[in-house]
């Protein structure tokens, strides 16, 4: 079973970073096998290429499913994942970290 992490970066012709994805393949606690997940993903272009590269890498490293999160609150992020064939499951809850 694989437990790997990697980073993908996209930049333009002026070497300005246009997007990046930090991802991992992790063991699925309740089931046999591994899943791939994003740890941090931000792109203003080349988002599809970053996602596809990550997905191919995850499959090659033993992932049998993919889990991507949206914590920005931007509705277009969820629509992007749906266009990539994923479905919304669950949610992320946010609060201030105060004593």
KEKE-3310 file (N, C-alpha, C; in steps of 0.2 Angstrom, whole numbers, plus 5000, padded with zeros to 4 digits):
npx = (5004:5003:5009:5010:5016:5015:5019:5012:5015:5010:5014:5016:5021:5030:5035:5027:5018:5004:4995:4994:4995:4994:4995:4990:4992:4983:4980:4964:4954:4942:4940:4947:4962:4968:4966:4965:4969:4967:4978:4981:4975:4975:4971:4972:4972:4974:4969:4962:4972:4981:4973:4971:4984:4987:4977:4980:4993:4989:4982:4992:4999:4992:4979:4962:4951:4945:4946:4941:4942:4933:4936:4935:4923:4919:4908:4911:4922:4916:4908:4918:4924:4913:4912:4923:4919:4916:4906:4896:4899:4895:4902:4912:4916:4918:4926:4931:4947:4948:4951)
npy = (4994:5011:5027:5041:5058:5073:5087:5098:5110:5124:5136:5152:5159:5169:5164:5165:5159:5150:5141:5127:5111:5101:5085:5069:5051:5041:5029:5021:5022:5014:5005:4993:4997:5012:5030:5045:5062:5080:5091:5104:5115:5126:5136:5148:5146:5132:5122:5111:5103:5101:5094:5082:5077:5075:5065:5054:5051:5048:5036:5028:5026:5018:5022:5020:5027:5045:5060:5076:5092:5107:5122:5135:5141:5146:5144:5140:5131:5119:5116:5114:5102:5094:5094:5087:5075:5071:5069:5079:5076:5076:5089:5104:5112:5127:5137:5149:5148:5149:5152)
npz = (5000:4996:5003:4999:4994:4984:4974:4961:4949:4940:4928:4919:4903:4907:4919:4930:4943:4941:4946:4958:4965:4980:4984:4990:4993:5003:5016:5017:5030:5034:5024:5013:5004:4996:4995:4985:4989:4990:4997:4997:4985:4972:4958:4944:4931:4920:4929:4925:4919:4930:4939:4932:4930:4944:4947:4938:4944:4956:4954:4949:4960:4968:4972:4974:4974:4974:4983:4985:4992:4996:5003:5002:5000:4987:4975:4961:4963:4967:4956:4947:4951:4950:4936:4933:4935:4949:4964:4976:4993:5009:5020:5024:5039:5047:5059:5071:5079:5094:5112)
capx = (5000:5007:5007:5014:5014:5018:5017:5012:5015:5008:5017:5015:5028:5034:5037:5023:5014:4996:4992:4998:4991:4998:4991:4993:4988:4983:4976:4957:4953:4936:4940:4954:4964:4970:4962:4969:4966:4971:4980:4980:4974:4974:4973:4968:4971:4978:4966:4961:4979:4984:4969:4972:4990:4986:4973:4985:4998:4986:4980:4998:5002:4987:4973:4956:4945:4948:4942:4944:4939:4932:4935:4935:4917:4918:4904:4914:4926:4912:4906:4924:4925:4907:4913:4928:4915:4915:4900:4897:4897:4897:4903:4917:4913:4923:4925:4937:4951:4949:4952)
capy = (5000:5017:5033:5046:5065:5076:5094:5100:5118:5127:5143:5154:5160:5174:5160:5167:5153:5151:5136:5122:5106:5097:5080:5063:5045:5039:5023:5022:5018:5010:5000:4991:5001:5019:5035:5051:5068:5086:5094:5111:5116:5133:5138:5152:5143:5125:5118:5104:5099:5100:5089:5076:5075:5072:5059:5049:5050:5044:5029:5024:5025:5013:5024:5017:5033:5051:5064:5083:5096:5114:5125:5142:5144:5148:5139:5137:5126:5113:5115:5112:5095:5090:5094:5082:5068:5070:5071:5082:5071:5079:5096:5106:5116:5132:5141:5153:5144:5154:5149)
capz = (5000:4995:5006:4995:4993:4979:4972:4954:4949:4933:4927:4912:4899:4911:4925:4935:4945:4939:4950:4961:4969:4984:4985:4994:4993:5010:5017:5018:5037:5035:5019:5011:4999:4997:4992:4984:4991:4989:5004:4995:4977:4970:4951:4941:4925:4920:4934:4923:4918:4937:4942:4928:4932:4950:4946:4935:4948:4962:4952:4948:4967:4971:4975:4971:4974:4975:4988:4984:4996:4994:5009:5000:4999:4981:4971:4955:4964:4967:4950:4943:4953:4946:4929:4932:4937:4956:4966:4982:4998:5016:5020:5028:5044:5049:5065:5074:5084:5100:5118)
cpx = (5004:5004:5012:5011:5018:5015:5017:5011:5014:5011:5016:5022:5032:5036:5033:5018:5007:4992:4996:4993:4996:4993:4994:4989:4989:4979:4969:4955:4948:4936:4947:4956:4966:4965:4967:4965:4970:4972:4979:4980:4972:4976:4969:4967:4975:4975:4965:4967:4982:4980:4970:4979:4990:4982:4977:4990:4995:4984:4987:5001:4997:4981:4967:4950:4949:4943:4945:4939:4938:4931:4935:4929:4915:4914:4907:4919:4922:4910:4912:4924:4919:4909:4919:4925:4915:4908:4901:4895:4899:4898:4909:4914:4919:4921:4931:4940:4952:4948:4945)
cpy = (5006:5023:5038:5053:5068:5083:5095:5107:5119:5134:5145:5156:5165:5171:5163:5161:5154:5146:5131:5117:5102:5091:5074:5057:5042:5032:5025:5018:5013:5004:4998:4995:5008:5024:5041:5057:5074:5089:5102:5112:5123:5134:5143:5150:5136:5121:5111:5100:5097:5094:5082:5073:5071:5065:5053:5047:5045:5037:5025:5022:5021:5016:5021:5022:5039:5056:5071:5087:5104:5118:5133:5145:5147:5142:5136:5132:5119:5111:5112:5104:5091:5089:5088:5075:5066:5072:5074:5077:5075:5086:5098:5112:5121:5136:5144:5148:5149:5150:5149)
cpz = (5000:5000:5004:4995:4988:4977:4964:4954:4941:4933:4920:4909:4903:4918:4931:4937:4944:4943:4953:4965:4973:4986:4988:4992:5000:5010:5019:5025:5037:5030:5017:5005:5001:4993:4990:4986:4990:4996:5003:4987:4976:4963:4948:4933:4925:4926:4932:4922:4925:4940:4938:4930:4939:4950:4944:4940:4954:4960:4951:4955:4971:4974:4971:4971:4975:4979:4987:4988:4994:5001:5008:5000:4992:4977:4965:4957:4964:4960:4945:4945:4950:4939:4928:4934:4944:4958:4974:4987:5005:5015:5024:5032:5046:5055:5067:5079:5090:5107:5122)
residu = (UNK:UNK:UNK:UNK:UNK:UNK:UNK:UNK:UNK:UNK:UNK:UNK:UNK:UNK:UNK:UNK:UNK:UNK:UNK:UNK:UNK:UNK:UNK:UNK:UNK:UNK:UNK:UNK:UNK:UNK:UNK:UNK:UNK:UNK:UNK:UNK:UNK:UNK:UNK:UNK:UNK:UNK:UNK:UNK:UNK:UNK:UNK:UNK:UNK:UNK:UNK:UNK:UNK:UNK:UNK:UNK:UNK:UNK:UNK:UNK:UNK:UNK:UNK:UNK:UNK:UNK:UNK:UNK:UNK:UNK:UNK:UNK:UNK:UNK:UNK:UNK:UNK:UNK:UNK:UNK:UNK:UNK:UNK:UNK:UNK:UNK:UNK:UNK:UNK:UNK:UNK:UNK:UNK:UNK:UNK:UNK:UNK:UNK:UNK)
# end
